[in-house]
Amino acid sequence: MMKNTDSETIVIPTSFRYACELFGIAIPDFLQLYVNHFSYMDQNFHDHSVYNLVTKSFEYVRQEDEGQNQVLQIKLNKEDQDKGVKLIQSQIKLSINKNYSNAQKRSKGKLLTHRLYDIFSKGLELKEVIYLDEENTITLNKDLLFKSILTGISVTQFLNRIMECVAIPEHLARLHLNKAVYNPVLGVYMRVYDGYGHICDQQYQKSPKCRLLIMEIQELDKRYFFCRDLQQRTVFYQEWLDHYVKINASVY
């Protein structure tokens, strides 16, 4: 039995924890939603769905690990090789079939991906659950596990990388200075914040405490308008956020 050793542990950055907890998003729920929306088939077409954003984010964060991960050496017999080639060809044909909507392609493609996973995972010992702590786990899907097998990037590495892509100070600084850049992870976060997946605590978001936070954020651009440098503006916003959390420590 060959092991796919996922020796890393989930490390939740402080910036990501603030981004979730300050706005009523439970971290385990966000990570589970992220995993659930990884669709291997979505690599073959583009739309504006959360599935597509999550899937495209794998290559987005993978750039940091280019050449650092060792892909598992998998040996397939002739029969499995032929099956794999046919399944990949079927996915490509499905992706360009104009008779199906993207949602239908995604659904049908998932079945093909699962068959590919069953072929490539033979002889591998793969984790199907990741523990965040003693009480919370993330259940993995075959689409993401198959991508992990092909790239050598473990699901834990992937989740750690995507959490590093969400930081409120930098996001606000870029937004206020009109220097936004492509960030599919942040795109998913904003969709969730706006209600996608129904995992936000809406009661908390309507509370006076959260509304006060939003009001303070709305004043930031006016307060630091004199600073037009992205890096320095981000520093100012980080200092503001650290102070805000400190005086509200009993809440967070």
Secondary structure as GFF3:
##gff-version 3
##sequence-region A 1 252
A	DSSP	beta_strand	2	3	.	.	.	ID=ss1
A	DSSP	alpha_helix	14	21	.	.	.	ID=ss2
A	DSSP	alpha_helix	27	36	.	.	.	ID=ss3
A	DSSP	three_ten_helix	40	44	.	.	.	ID=ss4
A	DSSP	alpha_helix	50	62	.	.	.	ID=ss5
A	DSSP	three_ten_helix	63	65	.	.	.	ID=ss6
A	DSSP	alpha_helix	78	95	.	.	.	ID=ss7
A	DSSP	alpha_helix	102	120	.	.	.	ID=ss8
A	DSSP	beta_strand	124	125	.	.	.	ID=ss9
A	DSSP	beta_strand	129	131	.	.	.	ID=ss10
A	DSSP	beta_strand	137	139	.	.	.	ID=ss11
A	DSSP	alpha_helix	142	151	.	.	.	ID=ss12
A	DSSP	alpha_helix	155	163	.	.	.	ID=ss13
A	DSSP	alpha_helix	168	176	.	.	.	ID=ss14
A	DSSP	alpha_helix	184	193	.	.	.	ID=ss15
A	DSSP	three_ten_helix	196	198	.	.	.	ID=ss16
A	DSSP	alpha_helix	202	205	.	.	.	ID=ss17
A	DSSP	alpha_helix	208	223	.	.	.	ID=ss18
A	DSSP	alpha_helix	230	247	.	.	.	ID=ss19
###
